[in-house]
Amino acid sequence: MTPLLLPTQSVYLPGQAVLVEASHPGDLVVTHLGEVVREVCCASRGLVDLGELSVGGYGVAQPSTGASSAVQVCASASDRLRYGFVASFRPGKDVEAVARFARRLH
């Protein structure tokens, strides 16, 4: 399985914990404009709490696996609108897989 880091939301608000789903264990490094903001232990796969972050964009990397992602903290949920759509509604479609795919794109 390819290592992945998937934020649980497309945008976070100030005061809100930033959560990332890690597919593999390995410490995470959070950066802002190339500067390390914090390092977070990730002892096992699953949700990792990166804590609260100030308004801005952040890179999230897992050097041990090569996985990377990004998160955005906005002053308001409407500051950076994100949208998407699903064009296939066949019976039995795996809704969780669709949601994970959308999270990878945002």
C-alpha positions in Angstrom: 0.0 0.0 0.0 1.3 3.4 -0.9 1.8 5.6 2.2 -0.8 8.3 2.4 -1.5 11.3 4.7 -5.2 12.4 4.4 -6.5 15.5 6.2 -9.9 14.9 7.7 -11.2 18.2 6.3 -10.4 20.5 3.3 -10.2 23.6 5.6 -9.7 24.0 9.3 -10.6 27.0 11.5 -8.5 28.7 14.2 -8.9 26.9 17.5 -9.8 23.6 15.7 -7.5 20.6 16.0 -6.0 19.6 12.7 -6.4 15.8 12.2 -4.6 13.8 9.5 -5.1 10.1 8.8 -1.8 8.3 8.4 -1.8 5.0 6.5 1.6 4.0 8.1 3.4 4.7 11.4 6.2 7.3 11.3 6.7 10.8 12.8 5.1 13.7 11.0 6.8 17.0 10.3 4.6 20.1 9.9 6.1 23.1 8.0 4.9 26.6 7.1 6.8 28.4 4.3 9.6 25.9 4.5 10.1 26.3 8.3 9.4 23.4 10.7 6.5 24.3 12.9 6.3 21.1 14.9 7.0 17.4 14.8 4.3 15.0 15.9 4.8 11.3 16.9 2.8 8.8 14.9 3.3 5.4 16.5 0.6 3.6 14.6 -1.6 4.1 11.6 -4.8 6.1 12.1 -5.8 9.6 13.0 -3.0 11.9 14.2 -3.8 15.2 16.0 -1.4 17.9 14.7 -2.9 20.3 17.3 -4.2 23.8 16.6 -2.4 25.9 13.9 -2.6 29.6 13.1 -4.2 30.8 9.9 -2.2 29.8 6.8 -1.1 26.8 4.7 1.0 24.0 6.0 2.9 21.1 4.6 2.7 17.8 6.4 5.4 15.2 5.7 6.3 11.7 6.9 10.0 11.4 6.1 10.2 7.7 7.0 7.6 6.8 4.3 7.9 9.7 1.8 4.2 10.5 2.3 3.2 14.2 2.2 0.1 16.3 2.2 -1.0 19.8 3.0 -3.6 21.5 5.3 -5.1 24.9 5.3 -6.3 26.9 8.3 -8.7 29.8 7.3 -10.2 32.6 9.5 -13.6 31.6 8.0 -14.9 28.5 6.4 -16.0 30.6 3.4 -12.5 32.1 2.8 -11.4 29.2 0.5 -14.4 27.4 -0.9 -13.8 23.8 -2.0 -16.3 21.8 -4.1 -16.6 18.5 -5.8 -19.1 16.2 -7.3 -19.8 12.6 -7.9 -21.0 11.5 -11.3 -21.6 7.8 -10.7 -24.4 6.6 -8.5 -24.5 2.9 -9.2 -26.1 0.6 -6.6 -23.6 -0.7 -4.1 -21.0 2.1 -4.7 -18.5 2.2 -1.8 -19.3 5.6 -0.3 -16.2 5.5 2.0 -13.9 5.0 -1.0 -15.5 8.0 -2.8 -15.1 10.2 0.4 -11.4 9.1 0.7 -10.8 9.9 -2.9 -12.3 13.4 -2.5 -10.1 14.0 0.6 -7.0 13.2 -1.5 -8.0 15.8 -4.0 -8.7 18.6 -1.5 
